Amino acid sequence: MRSPDLCTEEAITDLVHQFYAAVRRDERLGPIFNGHVRDWDEHLAKLVDFWSSILRGTRRFTGTPMPKHIALPDLSAELFQRWLALFRETAAAQPNQAMARHAVEMAQRIAQSLWYGYQLSRAPETPPAGLQDG
């Protein structure tokens, strides 16, 4: 459902900025993100491009998130589930609920993919476990 009609760039920017403000304040996720993101303005701009590409089909995002996540030590299913829970909470507060529903669906796919990739990088001989719905 990628469509420029789904939402505005302003709605995406609001979602991303509100979500990562919550992530930065979170007692479990905050230390991880704040310890690895050196320039939040630059990172947020890249994340807005990422979500604009997903939700509006703008193709502005260039990058490879998987290697950056794989390089992080000590990630767990619980941390990915916490990220998703915060994303769902932030999305639920958005005025554009069509965008929010689609963003949550995509966030679930992204988190699952990153979690699978993370597990396979650590133990390629072991089948990866899925994330439980939260």
C-alpha positions as a Markdown table, in Angstrom:
| # | Residue | x | y | z |
|---|---|---|---|---|
| 1 | Met | 0.0 | 0.0 | 0.0 |
| 2 | Arg | 2.8 | 2.4 | -0.8 |
| 3 | Ser | 1.2 | 5.5 | -2.0 |
| 4 | Pro | 1.9 | 9.2 | -1.9 |
| 5 | Asp | -1.8 | 9.6 | -1.0 |
| 6 | Leu | -1.5 | 7.5 | 2.2 |
| 7 | Cys | 0.1 | 10.3 | 4.2 |
| 8 | Thr | 2.1 | 13.5 | 4.0 |
| 9 | Glu | 5.8 | 13.9 | 4.6 |
| 10 | Glu | 4.9 | 15.9 | 7.7 |
| 11 | Ala | 2.9 | 13.0 | 9.1 |
| 12 | Ile | 5.9 | 10.7 | 8.5 |
| 13 | Thr | 8.3 | 13.2 | 10.2 |
| 14 | Asp | 5.9 | 13.5 | 13.2 |
| 15 | Leu | 5.7 | 9.7 | 13.5 |
| 16 | Val | 9.5 | 9.2 | 13.3 |
| 17 | His | 10.4 | 12.0 | 15.6 |
| 18 | Gln | 7.8 | 11.1 | 18.2 |
| 19 | Phe | 8.8 | 7.4 | 18.1 |
| 20 | Tyr | 12.5 | 8.0 | 18.4 |
| 21 | Ala | 11.9 | 10.5 | 21.2 |
| 22 | Ala | 10.2 | 7.7 | 23.1 |
| 23 | Val | 13.0 | 5.3 | 22.2 |
| 24 | Arg | 15.6 | 7.7 | 23.5 |
| 25 | Arg | 13.7 | 8.0 | 26.8 |
| 26 | Asp | 13.1 | 4.3 | 27.2 |
| 27 | Glu | 15.1 | 2.7 | 30.0 |
| 28 | Arg | 16.0 | -0.4 | 27.9 |
| 29 | Leu | 16.3 | 1.0 | 24.4 |
| 30 | Gly | 17.5 | 4.5 | 25.2 |
| 31 | Pro | 21.0 | 3.4 | 26.3 |
| 32 | Ile | 21.5 | 1.3 | 23.1 |
| 33 | Phe | 20.4 | 3.9 | 20.7 |
| 34 | Asn | 22.0 | 6.8 | 22.5 |
| 35 | Gly | 25.2 | 4.8 | 22.7 |
| 36 | His | 25.4 | 4.2 | 19.0 |
| 37 | Val | 23.8 | 7.2 | 17.3 |
| 38 | Arg | 26.3 | 10.0 | 17.1 |
| 39 | Asp | 24.2 | 12.6 | 15.3 |
| 40 | Trp | 20.5 | 12.4 | 16.0 |
| 41 | Asp | 19.5 | 15.1 | 13.5 |
| 42 | Glu | 21.3 | 13.1 | 10.7 |
| 43 | His | 19.9 | 9.8 | 11.9 |
| 44 | Leu | 16.3 | 11.1 | 12.1 |
| 45 | Ala | 16.6 | 12.6 | 8.6 |
| 46 | Lys | 17.7 | 9.1 | 7.3 |
| 47 | Leu | 14.8 | 7.4 | 9.2 |
| 48 | Val | 12.3 | 9.9 | 7.7 |
| 49 | Asp | 13.7 | 9.0 | 4.3 |
| 50 | Phe | 13.4 | 5.3 | 5.2 |
| 51 | Trp | 9.8 | 5.6 | 6.2 |
| 52 | Ser | 8.9 | 7.9 | 3.3 |
| 53 | Ser | 10.2 | 5.2 | 1.0 |
| 54 | Ile | 8.2 | 2.5 | 2.7 |
| 55 | Leu | 4.9 | 4.5 | 3.2 |
| 56 | Arg | 4.9 | 6.8 | 0.2 |
| 57 | Gly | 7.2 | 5.0 | -2.3 |
| 58 | Thr | 9.6 | 8.0 | -2.6 |
| 59 | Arg | 12.7 | 5.9 | -2.9 |
| 60 | Arg | 14.7 | 8.5 | -1.0 |
| 61 | Phe | 16.3 | 6.0 | 1.4 |
| 62 | Thr | 19.7 | 4.6 | 0.5 |
| 63 | Gly | 21.4 | 2.4 | 3.0 |
| 64 | Thr | 21.8 | -1.1 | 4.4 |
| 65 | Pro | 20.2 | -1.4 | 7.9 |
| 66 | Met | 21.0 | -5.1 | 8.4 |
| 67 | Pro | 24.8 | -4.9 | 8.8 |
| 68 | Lys | 24.5 | -2.0 | 11.3 |
| 69 | His | 22.1 | -4.0 | 13.4 |
| 70 | Ile | 24.1 | -7.3 | 13.1 |
| 71 | Ala | 27.1 | -5.4 | 14.4 |
| 72 | Leu | 25.4 | -4.5 | 17.7 |
| 73 | Pro | 26.2 | -6.8 | 20.7 |
| 74 | Asp | 23.7 | -8.5 | 22.9 |
| 75 | Leu | 20.4 | -7.8 | 21.1 |
| 76 | Ser | 17.5 | -10.0 | 22.1 |
| 77 | Ala | 13.9 | -10.8 | 21.1 |
| 78 | Glu | 12.8 | -8.8 | 24.1 |
| 79 | Leu | 14.5 | -5.6 | 22.8 |
| 80 | Phe | 12.9 | -6.0 | 19.4 |
| 81 | Gln | 9.6 | -6.6 | 21.0 |
| 82 | Arg | 10.0 | -3.5 | 23.1 |
| 83 | Trp | 10.9 | -1.5 | 20.0 |
| 84 | Leu | 7.7 | -2.8 | 18.4 |
| 85 | Ala | 5.6 | -2.0 | 21.5 |
| 86 | Leu | 6.8 | 1.6 | 21.5 |
| 87 | Phe | 6.2 | 1.8 | 17.7 |
| 88 | Arg | 2.6 | 0.6 | 18.1 |
| 89 | Glu | 2.0 | 3.1 | 21.0 |
| 90 | Thr | 3.4 | 6.0 | 18.9 |
| 91 | Ala | 1.4 | 4.9 | 15.8 |
| 92 | Ala | -1.8 | 4.6 | 17.8 |
| 93 | Ala | -1.5 | 8.3 | 18.8 |
| 94 | Gln | -1.2 | 9.5 | 15.2 |
| 95 | Pro | -4.2 | 11.4 | 13.6 |
| 96 | Asn | -3.8 | 9.4 | 10.3 |
| 97 | Gln | -4.7 | 5.9 | 11.4 |
| 98 | Ala | -4.5 | 4.5 | 7.8 |
| 99 | Met | -0.8 | 5.5 | 7.8 |
| 100 | Ala | -0.4 | 4.2 | 11.4 |
| 101 | Arg | -1.8 | 0.8 | 10.6 |
| 102 | His | 0.4 | 0.4 | 7.5 |
| 103 | Ala | 3.4 | 1.6 | 9.4 |
| 104 | Val | 2.8 | -0.9 | 12.2 |
| 105 | Glu | 2.5 | -3.7 | 9.7 |
| 106 | Met | 5.7 | -2.7 | 8.0 |
| 107 | Ala | 7.5 | -2.2 | 11.4 |
| 108 | Gln | 6.5 | -5.8 | 12.4 |
| 109 | Arg | 8.0 | -7.1 | 9.1 |
| 110 | Ile | 11.2 | -5.0 | 9.5 |
| 111 | Ala | 11.7 | -6.1 | 13.2 |
| 112 | Gln | 11.2 | -9.7 | 12.3 |
| 113 | Ser | 13.6 | -9.5 | 9.4 |
| 114 | Leu | 16.3 | -7.8 | 11.4 |
| 115 | Trp | 15.8 | -10.3 | 14.3 |
| 116 | Tyr | 16.1 | -13.2 | 11.9 |
| 117 | Gly | 19.2 | -11.7 | 10.3 |
| 118 | Tyr | 20.7 | -11.0 | 13.7 |
| 119 | Gln | 20.2 | -14.6 | 14.9 |
| 120 | Leu | 21.6 | -16.1 | 11.6 |
| 121 | Ser | 24.7 | -13.9 | 11.9 |
| 122 | Arg | 25.3 | -15.3 | 15.4 |
| 123 | Ala | 24.4 | -18.9 | 15.0 |
| 124 | Pro | 23.9 | -19.8 | 11.2 |
| 125 | Glu | 23.4 | -23.5 | 12.0 |
| 126 | Thr | 20.4 | -22.8 | 14.3 |
| 127 | Pro | 17.0 | -22.0 | 12.8 |
| 128 | Pro | 16.0 | -18.5 | 13.9 |
| 129 | Ala | 13.2 | -17.9 | 16.3 |
| 130 | Gly | 10.3 | -15.6 | 15.5 |
| 131 | Leu | 9.2 | -12.6 | 17.5 |
| 132 | Gln | 6.1 | -13.1 | 19.6 |
| 133 | Asp | 3.2 | -10.7 | 19.0 |
| 134 | Gly | 3.0 | -8.2 | 21.8 |
